[in-house]
Amino acid sequence: MSGSAKRMAKIRPFYVMELLARAKQLEAEGRSIIHMEVGEPDFDSPEPVVRAGQQALADGLTHYTPAMGITPLRETIARHYQARYGVKVDPGCVIVTPGSSGALQLVMSILINPGERVMMADPSYPCNRNFVYLVGGDITAIAVDHRTDYQLTAEMVASHWTPETRAVMVATPSNPTGTLIEKAELQRIHQVVQERGGVLIVDEIYQGLIYDEPGYTALEVADDLFVINSFSKYFGMTGWRLGWMVAPKTYVGDIDKLAQNIFLSAPTPAQYAALQAFSDETLKITEERRLAFQARRDYLYPALTSLGFKIRSMPKGAFYLYADCSAFTSDSYQFAMRLLEEEGVAITPGRDFGDNHPQTHVRFAYTTAIPALEEGVRRIAQFIGR
Ligand SMILES: Cc1ncc(COP(=O)(O)O)c(C=O)c1O
């Protein structure tokens, strides 16, 4: 017998990575490429974080840590919730993971039995589906649109609930739409899930990158839910591979047991570096960057809509615009590929995010400076004007 396990048949590629590879290849051949596909900040990690990471290496902090992370970091994260959102979090319920991807893998593994379902919005972050498939579960993908800001509502959760439903997963701000769930709606969703004996998972990995309101954490709503977070986006630390989750106390023992087995621990120098992530010095830098992202959004949103892209819900967070491109194409994948080949502008086709009209949607990431965005818009205008 040879070949991969059957479960691999359900795992789809992360198409944007293919597009990124092609964009890099064109760049290597000397073409100028405007990157509006990449889901990571263009800013390097903040200086204080880098210095702390270098110090950790110099101090020989290169060995395993406890599976759930170093105590000072777990305490620092807990204090951050208190300082920023006024929520008391038990550091014992904070688990430091290799990226939020590590947290997602842990959470799906400890919660989902084969045949059980996780409910989520379509469109949404593609890897979440695959984490569920990996443990033999299935997803209930609910098609959402601008009428609910591309988010699940309590009513949708209630009406799609089946005996197999084990968990509901939401993301605020969302990838790919940058939209939020209002706190009152999250409260209602939590209540529906709780009444049915399920579990709520809230992806807050774009927390902090929010532009028109102060924001909140789901931990203000309840403590019997899972919150997933990351140092990747707001703290600009994608390559350090560090995230965290806050879990209900009853699950912590199982999470520890599984983390010991599958990761041993999150990267050690990264954990020491992250101790500086919440310092005043770093937060001053991340706040400046947040304002830079906001300025980019405020440039790109009207620029794209005036070209004829339809962005039906104002994106209030993350660094994405999810746009209807039906004025130009009914095949967003070909559209993105041709735009890359002919004009050197890389964007993400909708099919990465689900099956809800992916062929007429594309995602723009404003993870590049305004002059490059302006050049991108100029090239797109030229492309669609042909
Ligand atoms: C919604 C969402 N969740 C999770 C992740 C994973 O990020 P990381 O593993 O770097 O924390 C991403 C990355 O793009 C994302 O957009």
The ligand as an SDF file (V2000), in Angstrom:
LIG
                    3D

 16 16  0  0  0  0  0  0  0  0999 V2000
   -8.2660   34.2970   10.7740 C   0  0  0  0  0  0  0  0  0  0  0  0
   -6.8970   33.7120   10.9480 C   0  0  0  0  0  0  0  0  0  0  0  0
   -6.7050   32.7810   11.9160 N   0  0  0  0  0  0  0  0  0  0  0  0
   -5.4870   32.2300   12.0970 C   0  0  0  0  0  0  0  0  0  0  0  0
   -4.3840   32.5700   11.2990 C   0  0  0  0  0  0  0  0  0  0  0  0
   -3.0560   31.9120   11.5660 C   0  0  0  0  0  0  0  0  0  0  0  0
   -2.0550   32.7910   11.9920 O   0  0  0  0  0  0  0  0  0  0  0  0
   -0.7830   32.4290   12.8810 P   0  0  0  0  0  0  0  0  0  0  0  0
   -0.6340   30.9490   12.9280 O   0  0  0  0  0  0  0  0  0  0  0  0
    0.3690   33.1200   12.2280 O   0  0  0  0  0  0  0  0  0  0  0  0
   -1.0690   32.9810   14.2650 O   0  0  0  0  0  0  0  0  0  0  0  0
   -4.5460   33.5200   10.2670 C   0  0  0  0  0  0  0  0  0  0  0  0
   -3.4240   33.8790    9.3820 C   0  0  0  0  0  0  0  0  0  0  0  0
   -3.5680   34.5260    8.3640 O   0  0  0  0  0  0  0  0  0  0  0  0
   -5.8440   34.1000   10.0980 C   0  0  0  0  0  0  0  0  0  0  0  0
   -6.0700   35.0180    9.1390 O   0  0  0  0  0  0  0  0  0  0  0  0
  1  2  1  0
  2  3  1  0
  2 15  2  0
  3  4  2  0
  4  5  1  0
  5  6  1  0
  5 12  2  0
  6  7  1  0
  7  8  1  0
  8  9  2  0
  8 10  1  0
  8 11  1  0
 12 13  1  0
 12 15  1  0
 13 14  2  0
 15 16  1  0
M  END
$$$$
